[in-house]
Amino acid sequence: MLLDLFTKWFVFEKFEETGPVVLIPNVLGIICSENEGIVFGLAQGYNGIFVVLSFVALAAISWFYHSFNKSGFSTNIAFGMILSLVL
């Protein structure tokens, strides 16, 4: 998650004003764009709803985790990975 935040910060700091940067012509480039919705820009302008849904999902997953028979390290890792998707 920290790597994701760092790369987003880096791109917005370095490439926002310069425009697109071509790394490999016709193959790879970097362009700064902002997505205020969910995946592929869907539901832009509904951020508040997604914040509420994230907290509901976080509460539901946490409740399920505490009621689940925790049998070991792999279970903790699995629930941690699921929770990271909510964030």
Wavefront OBJ file of the C-alpha trace (Angstrom):
o trace
v 0.000 0.000 0.000
v 2.855 2.358 0.785
v 4.435 1.608 -2.590
v 1.114 2.395 -4.289
v 0.818 5.718 -2.460
v 4.449 6.585 -3.220
v 4.111 5.900 -6.949
v 0.929 7.983 -7.136
v 2.613 10.847 -5.295
v 5.666 10.578 -7.562
v 3.633 10.656 -10.779
v 1.526 13.622 -9.656
v 4.607 15.540 -8.478
v 6.781 14.891 -11.523
v 4.418 14.449 -14.462
v 1.322 16.538 -13.774
v 2.581 19.690 -15.486
v 4.942 18.175 -18.057
v 2.352 16.118 -19.906
v 2.843 12.574 -21.189
v 6.299 11.007 -20.945
v 7.172 8.278 -23.450
v 9.454 5.618 -21.991
v 9.334 3.122 -24.879
v 7.797 4.556 -28.083
v 4.445 2.968 -28.995
v 4.743 0.618 -25.994
v 5.039 2.377 -22.628
v 4.457 5.886 -21.375
v 3.331 7.764 -18.285
v 0.492 10.248 -18.212
v -0.994 11.888 -15.152
v -4.756 11.503 -14.836
v -7.114 11.641 -11.896
v -9.914 9.136 -11.356
v -12.472 10.313 -8.814
v -14.684 7.255 -9.179
v -14.159 3.554 -8.734
v -12.531 1.201 -11.213
v -12.325 2.619 -14.764
v -13.892 5.903 -13.604
v -17.328 4.476 -12.857
v -19.645 6.281 -10.411
v -17.699 9.538 -10.296
v -19.109 11.950 -7.749
v -20.376 9.245 -5.392
v -17.330 9.110 -3.112
v -19.373 9.450 0.084
v -21.357 6.322 -0.693
v -18.168 4.321 -1.198
v -16.719 5.563 2.082
v -19.843 4.387 3.916
v -19.829 1.045 2.069
v -16.150 0.577 2.929
v -16.855 1.065 6.641
v -19.793 -1.360 6.450
v -17.573 -3.938 4.715
v -14.809 -3.347 7.262
v -17.248 -3.924 10.136
v -18.743 -7.043 8.515
v -15.338 -8.586 7.786
v -14.111 -7.779 11.300
v -17.224 -9.366 12.835
v -16.801 -12.450 10.657
v -13.123 -12.699 11.615
v -13.898 -12.612 15.339
v -16.635 -15.246 14.979
v -14.449 -17.468 12.761
v -12.444 -20.359 14.207
v -8.941 -18.940 13.869
v -6.837 -21.993 13.165
v -3.470 -20.472 12.409
v -1.177 -18.013 10.760
v -2.558 -18.547 7.244
v -6.061 -17.586 8.407
v -4.743 -14.315 9.810
v -2.894 -13.603 6.561
v -6.016 -14.371 4.504
v -8.217 -12.039 6.553
v -5.533 -9.349 6.424
v -5.452 -9.577 2.647
v -9.244 -9.364 2.452
v -9.277 -6.316 4.740
v -6.611 -4.617 2.630
v -8.992 -4.734 -0.335
v -11.499 -2.634 1.613
v -8.937 0.086 2.183
l 1 2 3 4 5 6 7 8 9 10 11 12 13 14 15 16 17 18 19 20 21 22 23 24 25 26 27 28 29 30 31 32 33 34 35 36 37 38 39 40 41 42 43 44 45 46 47 48 49 50 51 52 53 54 55 56 57 58 59 60 61 62 63 64 65 66 67 68 69 70 71 72 73 74 75 76 77 78 79 80 81 82 83 84 85 86 87
